[in-house]
Amino acid sequence: MNRRTLAGCLGAVLGLLGTTAAGIAHADTLDTIKQRGKLVCGVSLATPGFAAPNDQGRMEGFDADICRAVAAAVFGDGDKVEYVPTNINTRFQALQSGEIDVLSRQTTQTFTREASLGLDFAPVVFYDGQGLMVSKSLGVTSAAELKDAAICTLPGTTTAQNLSDFFGKLGAKFELVVFESPDENRAAFFSGRCDAISSDRSDLASIRAVANNPDDYVVLPETISKEPLAPAVRQNDANWRDIVSWSVWMLMAAEEKGITQANVDEKLKSDDQEVQRMLGVADNLGEMLKLDNKWGYNVIKSVGNYGEVFDRALGEKTRLGMTRGPNTQWNAGGLLYAPPFR
């Protein structure tokens, strides 16, 4: 065997060992969480409707409840969560390094993020799209009218590329004004430093909600991109990915089956065999995830179903005032679809 062949063989062996070691390093997430006694969940920096502390310091919001659902699946207690605020630039590093167990932070699932960052995405929890918001005083009713506009945004997102694509098709120019933090970004927009602010439409609703007078601002009708928002976990731990994924699907399936936080105890007596499997009355689905067989019951008892989570955090009766739109059940014209529990 010549030196080149020997070197190639050694390189292949070392590469295989490295891959195996990485798999082993990430394959004990559930055990680590159980030993720690709590789930560590990465969320956004005080984003109303998604993750923000209330007056008592309790974290509330759509993304926060996704964390609670996973904690309930693992511990039977949705409050066994430590929330770690992450920003746009550090969110993926926090997950890669093991600082957090799951990222639940208005994060768009993309090819490059999943293929190149060592991440696996769980199911989409919110189908979103990028939009633009302006002050009503600007007199603009369409994004197409924002030629040569100064637009506020954050770094480390797909926002700039989406804006370039949108205005490029119009043959128009714009000025991108980038700020490092959400607070700076919002303040610059509200002070009139920018003509518009661009982000996911859900984020724009959150920004508008904290304005001194939300009625002074309007989100323009155009949606210029697809932004499927999903939780993320590290690669090389299939069991942990399954736990997070099926906790999300449990919320969706519960709404489809009419199971709520209030009636879940009554539903334990349901004749629906799939409901029996979901709630741990029949079969042993929990064992397959290395969880208690009542993990699904615990998820719903802790946070309710998907519709309850949405309405409580983002719905039309909240200050964000969002409609379900594409985040409606598949059998009502939306995109939410949970695989069968069987």
Secondary structure, DSSP 8 states (H G I E B T S, - for coil): --HHHHHHHHHHHHHHHHHHHHHHHHTTHHHHHHHHTSEEEEE-SSBTTTBEE-TTS-EESHHHHHHHHHHHHHHS-TT-EEEEE--TTTHHHHHHTTS-SEE-SS-B--HHHHHHSSEEE---SEEE-EEEEEEGGG---SGGG-TT-EEEE-SSSSHHHHHHHHHHHHT---EEEE-SSHHHHHHHHHTTSSSEEEEEHHHHHHHHHTSSSGGGEEE-S---S-EEE--EEESS-HHHHHHHHHHHHHHHHHHHHT--TTTHHHHTT-S-HHHHHHTTSSS-HHHHTTS-TTHHHHHHHHH--HHHHHHHHTSTTSSS----TTSSBGGGTSSB------
